[in-house]
Amino acid sequence: MIAAGGTQLRLWEERVSATDWNSVRAGLDAYGCGLTGPLLTPDEAAQIAALYDDDSRFRSTVNMGRHRFGEGEYRYFAEPFPEAVTGLKHALYLRLLPIARDWWTRLGRETPWPDSLPEWLAMCHAAGQVKSTPILLKYQAGGWNALHRDLYGDLVFPLQVRHGVSVIRSGRRFTLALVFHDAA
C-alpha cells in the first residue's frame, strides 16, 4: 500500500488534480457520468493490460455475457494491487468524496464516508466487505458493458471510475475500473 504523503502518491494526486473537476462534476450532475481524460500513460496502460493473463494477479474471473450485462470478460484484482491501481484509487477518492457528500446531502442523507480511503475501507472490512474490487475488463470486437454501479454490500461509495464501455468495433480493448468500496 502507498503511504499517505509518499512520492508515488503525490505523482497520482498530480495527475488526478490536472483533471477539470468542475467539468466532471457538471457531467455527473447532468448525465450521471463525467470524463476525466487519460490518467495513465500508454505504457502504463499496456503494462496493466499485460497482467490480464497472469492468474496470480486476480481473485476471480467473470463472463459478462452469461450474466447479461455486457459482452466480454473481467477479472477482480487480488492484493497487492499494481501501483497505478492503488495510487489512482487514493487520489480519485479524495476528488470524488466532496461530490459524493454533496449528492447525499441533497438527498437529505447523512454522509458515511470518512476523509481517507483507508478509513473507508476499514469500515467496509468491519462490516464484512473484505473482497477487493478493482477490475480489469477485456473486450473483443462486439464487446460492450452497460453503464452501471457495482453494489457489493451495505456500505457503498456512489461513484465509480470507467464503468461502462460502448460497443467495440474492432480489435481488443482493456479497461481498468475502480470501485471505492470492497465486496462482501
Beta strands, then each sheet from edge to edge (+ up, - down):
strand 1: 58-63
strand 2: 70-71
strand 3: 73-77
strand 4: 135-139
strand 5: 144-145
strand 6: 173-177
sheet 1: 1+ 3- 4+ 6-
sheet 2: 2+ 5-
end
